[in-house]
């Protein structure tokens, strides 16, 4: 493995994510002042349905596309993935017609029946995007993926603001903005794909070879689809469950907290996931995977711990100041969910080990266990009718526990052990506590304004960044070389 190349490719995608997330962060205070929490909650339900179904729409053949050895095979798998997306969308649309004859108070069903065009369009666009991103990953076109991560939030956010200001601050503005962002990315990636002669390659496809690939990689739809469905349920089902037990305003607050927590993962982890999958699929030897994990996990702990500890201290002040007073409670939700977010930050990039070793069956079993822990905890909490704060506390702890359970399994199949990383964890936890101490002291003993606490947090983050570059010579050299590259 060329470590400089690996870090450089991560930086490529992270650069697009940085500017995309910056646009998303910069426009969010405007969007939250145009759209009420109730409208945001309705959009969150729509978004959960779209993300849940679109994740399984290609039937995981897009993952087989990345790791297949021959380009000819990957072309057939790309065609197969797109065909699966189209079939799933048609089924979803026809099913909504059946449901129209039934009255329901379920928020998921209401959104699905009331906005079928937007839901089906969202599923189709995201399903196609998953396939196109897989193609770009296979071809190591990481700059195209970086551009996608900038285009999507930019077009979506500005479209939502434009609609809200010119027309009406209704849910349609959020729906249409999301679709415009997705469609713009599809056009961009199709243009890039056509330059790589992918369209010409598609003309040489044969039905016989397509069925051959369907059979060769049958584990991906049989086990991988269920596994990704379970993973998506862990992300999207909480929104759908909360929407049926609490008001849409609370759903909107929870959705904003979750959206902001996803930003650091979208900034860094998604790029790392793509590059990790590509690097691991090129050499699936136990030795290579073990080396990749042993280099990545300590750096994830190093980079993720302090920001989330700071957020756990000033989340409420941060959200009130940036998004408006009516969104302050979302900051409290973010503080509680920070422990779950940190565990997800560690697991997400390494989850592709399941696909690389073709351990879909085992991955499915452990993901079902994780789903049962998280959703079981949430359902229990809402069934006994405790308040939303206590519900989120138990849900966050259950999510963190299930993620660490998955992490232990990933370390095992990659040839690593938890003991090898315990010293790193203790060391970086100590560093994070030291750097958090000034903020905690100021918050407890001095009556500083919210903006002063935020400014202090930014200063501590910047200082910590310099500190880790000073103490980690290998990481500093890799960053320096990757930037020059």
N, C-alpha and C positions, 0 to 999 in steps of 0.2 A: 504494500500500500504506500502510495506517495502521499505522505501526511500533508505536505504543503498544498498539493492539489485538492485533497479532501477539504481542508479548511477554506481554501479559495472558493470552491464550489458552494460551500455553505454560506460564505460571505456574499456570493452572487445572489443567491435566493434571499438571504437576510437583508440585502440592500433594497430589493424590491419590497419586501415585507415592511422594512423600516418606513419607507416613504408612504406605503399604503396604509400602515397603521397610524402614521402621523396624520394623514388626511382624515382617517376615521376618527382619531382622537380630537383633531381640531374642529371637525364638523359636528361631533356629538353634542357639544353644548348648545349649538344652534338647533339641532334636530330635537333635543329634549325640551327646548323652549317653544318649538312649533307644535310638537305632538304631545298629547297628554299621556300619562302612564297607562291609562286604559287602552288607548290606541296602540301603544307600544306593546302591551300585553297581547292584543289580538294579532299583531304582526309576529310576535314571538311564537304563538301557536302555529301560525302558517309556516314559519321558518322551521319549526321543529318537524312538522309533517314532511316538508320538502327535503330537509337534510336526512331524515330517517329513511325515506324511500329511495332517494337518489343514491345513497351509499351502497345499496344492494342492487340497484338497477342494472349495472353491467355484469352482475352475477360473479364478480371478482375475476373475470377473465382479463381485466385490465392489469391485474397483478401478475398473471401468467405472461402477459405481453412483455412485461419488464424483464423477467428472468429467463424467457425462452432463448435458446442458443442461436437459432437461425432467424435472419430478417424475414424470410418468407413465412415462417411460422408466426412471427409477430404481426405481420400484415393480416393473416387470417384471424388471429385473435382480436385484432382491432376491429375488424368487420363484425366478428361475433359479438363483441362487447356492445357495439353501437346497435346491432339488431336486438339484443336483449333489452337495452334501454327503451327502444321504440315499442317493443311488445309490452313491457311493464307499464309505460305511460298509457297505452291504449286500454289495458286492463283496469288501471286506476280510474280512467275517465268513464268507462262503461259501468264500473262498480258504483260510482256516485249517482248514476241514473237509478240504480236499484234502491239505493238508500233514500232517495228523495221521497219515496212513499211512506217512510217511517218518521214519526215525530221523536225527537230526542233532545234531552237537556245537556248531553255531553258536549263540552266545548270543542273537542276535536272534531266530532261529527258535524257540529254546526258550521265550523269554519270550512270543512271539507265540502259540505253540500252548498254553502253560500257562495264560495269563491272557487268553483271547479277549474275555470280557465287559468287563474293565477297559480293554483296549486299544481296542476298538470304541466303548465309551462315551466314553472320553477323546477319541478322534478326532471323534465326533459333537458333543460339547459345545464343543470348541475351534473346530470348523468353523462352528458356528452363532454363536459369539462373534465370529469374524472378520467375519461378515456384519453382525451387530448393531452392531459398532464402526464399520464402514463407513457404516452408516445414520446413526449419531450424528455422524460426521465430516462427512457431507454437510450435515446440518442445523445444523452448528456448535454442537452440544450438548456442548461440551468438558467441562462439569462432570459430565455423566453418565459420560464416559470416565474422568475423574478418580476418580469414585466406584468404578467398576469396578476401577481399579488399586489401590484400597484394600481392596475387598471380597474379591477373589480371594486374595491372600496371607493375609489375616486368617482367613477361614473355612478355608482349606487348612491353615495352620499349627496353629491351635487344634484342628482335628479330628485331625490327625496326633498331636499331643501327647496328646489325650484318649484316643485308641485305644491308643497305646503304654503309657500309664499304667494304664488300666482293663483292657485285654485282654492283648495280647501285642505285643512290639516286633518284629513281622514286617513283611514287605513289604506286606501287606494294609493296614496302617495308613497307609502312605504313598500307596498307590493310592487308597484310599477318601477320604482327606483331600483329595487333588488333585481328585477328582470332585465332592466336596461344594463346594469352592471355585468350580469352573467352573459347576456347576448353580445356585448362589446368584447368580452374576453374570448368568446367562441370565434368571432370574426378574426380577431388578432391571431389566435393560435392556428386557425385554418389557413390563414395566409402564410404563416411561418411553416406549417406542415406541407403546404403545396410546394414551397420552395425546396423542400427536401425530397420532392418527387414521390411523396407518399400517395398522392392521388393517382399517379400513373401506376404505382405498384398495386393499388387496389383493383385496377382493371384486369390484372392477371390472376385474380382469385378464382378458386374453383369450389363448388359445393362439397365435393368429395373430401378435399383437404381441410375445409372448414369443419366438417363433421369429424375428421381425424383429430384435429386439434381439440374439439369439444370433448372427445373421448380421452385423449392424452392427458388433459388437464382437468378431468372431471372432479378431482378433489377440491378444486377451487370453488365451484358452485355448490357442491354437496356439503362441504364443511366450511369453506371460507365465507360463503354468503351468510350462513347462519352465524358465523363468528362475528362478521362485521355488523350484522343486524343486531346482535347482542351488544356489541360495542356502541353502536348508534343509539340503541335503546337507553344505555347508561347515560348518554349525553342529552338525548332529546326527551325521553319519557318523563323526567322530573318536571319539565315545563308543562307537559300535558296533564300530569297528575295534579300539580298545584293549581292549574287552571280550572279544575273541576271541584276543588275544595275551598279555594280562596278567590277573592275578587280579581278582576282583570287588572286592577291597579297594582295589586301585590305581584301578579305575574309580570307586569311591566317592570317593576322595581327589581325583581329577581333576574329578569332577562338582561337588564342593563348591567347589574353586578356581574353576571356571568360573561357578558360581552366584553367588559373591561378586563376581566381576569383572563380571558382568552387571548388578549393582545400580546402579552409576552411570549406565549406559546406560538401564536401566529407569526410573531416577529422572528423567532429563532428556531423553534422546534420543527416547524413544517419543512423548512429548508434542510435542516439536519436529517429529517426522516427520509426525504427524497434522495439525498446524497448517500446516506447510510445504506438504503435499499440498493442503489446502483453499485456501490463499492462492495457490499457483501455478496451480491449476486454474481459479480465478476470472479470471486474466489470464495467458494462456500466451505473451504476447509475449516476445521475446528480451530486451528491455530489462528487463522486470519480473523474469524469472528470474535474469538476471545480477546485478541489484541485490540480490535475496534471498540469493544465494550469497555475494556479496561482503560482506554484513553478517554472515552466519551463520558462515562458515568461520573467520574470525579469532577470533570469540568462542568457538568450539568448541576451538580450539588453546589459547586463553587459559584456559578453564575445565578442560580435561582433562589438561593436561600435568603440572602439579605433583602432583595426587593420585596419579597412576599412577607417577610417579617416587618418591614417598614409599613407595608400596606395594612397589615393586621393592627397597627397602632393608630394610623391616621385616616383610615378608609372613610369614615363618616364626614370628617372635615373636608377631605379631598372632594368627595362627590357633591357636597353642599355648595362648595365654592365654584366648582367647574360647571355642574349641570343645573344648579338652581336648588333652592331650599326644599322643593317638593320631592327631590331625588335623594335627599340626605339619608333616608332609610336604606337605600340601595347600597350606600357605602358601608353601612353596618352589616348588611348581608355579605358584602365582599370581604370584610374583615373575618367573618366567621368561615367563609368558604376558602380562605387563603391556604389552609393546611391541605385541603383536597387539591387545590390548584398546584401546589408544590409537588405533591405525589404524582399528579398527571404530567407535570413538566418532566419528571424523571423517566416515566414509563413510555410516553408517546413515541420518541424517536427509536427506541429499542424494540417496539412491538413488531416491527417487520422481520425480526428473527424467526417468527412463526412461519412467514411466507417463504423465507430463504431456505429453511430446512424442511419445508413442506410438512409442517406439524399442525395442519389445520384442524385435525380431529382433536388433538390434545388442547389446542388453543380454544376450540369451541367449548370444551368441557370447563376449562378454567374461567372462560368469559361468562358462561352461564352461572357459575358460582359467584363471580363478581357481581353480576346483575342481580342475583337473588339477594346478596348482602345489601346492596345500595337501595334497590327498589323496594325490597322487603322492609327495610328500615323506614323508608319514606311512607309506604302504605300504612305501616303500623302507626306512625306518628299522626298522619291525617285521620286515621280511623278512630283514634282515641281523642281527637279534637283538641290537641294542644296548640298553643299559639305558634305563629310562623317562625319566630326567632328560635324557639326550642326545636322546632322541626328542622330548621336549617343546620343547627348545631349537630344534631344526631346524624343528619344526612351527610354533612361534611366529614365527620369522623368515620362513618361507614365507607364513604368514598375513598378516603385516605387508606383505610385498612385494606380494602379490596385492591387498590393500586399497588400497595407494597407487597401484597400476596402475589400478584402477577409479576412484579419485579423479581421476586425470589425465584420464580419459575424460569424467567428469561435468563437470569444469571446461571441457573443450573444447566440449561441446555446449551448455553454458550461456553460452558467450561469454566465459568468463574464461580467464586463463592462470596457469600456476604462478608465473611471475615476479612477478605482482601480489601474491602471498601470501608470497613468500620472506622479505621484510623482517619481516612479522609473525611468521613462524615463528622466525626468528633472535632477534628481540627477546624473545618469550615463553619461548623455550628458555633464554635468558640469565637472565631473571627466575626461572624455575623452578630453575635450578642454584644461584642465589644463595640462594633460600629453602630448598633441600635441604641446603646446605652445613653448617649447624649439626648436623643429624641425622647426616650422614655422619661429621663430625669426632668427635661424641660416640660413635658406634658403633665407630669405628676405634681411638680412643685412650683411651676410658674404659669401664669395665666396669659400665654401667648395667643395671638390671633391665628386663625387657620392658615392664612397665607404664609406666616412666619414658620409654622410647622412644616408646610410643604416645601418652602425654600430650604430649610434645614435638611429635610429628607433628600432633596436633590443634591445638596452639597455632600451628604454622607455617601450617597450612591457614587458620585464622581470620585470621592476620596477612596472608596473601596475598589473601584475599577483600577485606579492607579496602583493601589496596594497589591492586588492580585497579579498585575503585570510585573511588579517588582519581585514578588516571591516565587513566581512560577516561570522559570527561565525558558522551559520548553514551550509553554503556551505563548510567551512573549515573542519568541523567535518565529513560531508558526504564524502568529497574527501579522508580524512584520513582513514575513516572506509572502504571505497570502495577499496582503494589500499591494505589495509591489507587483505580484503576479497579475 
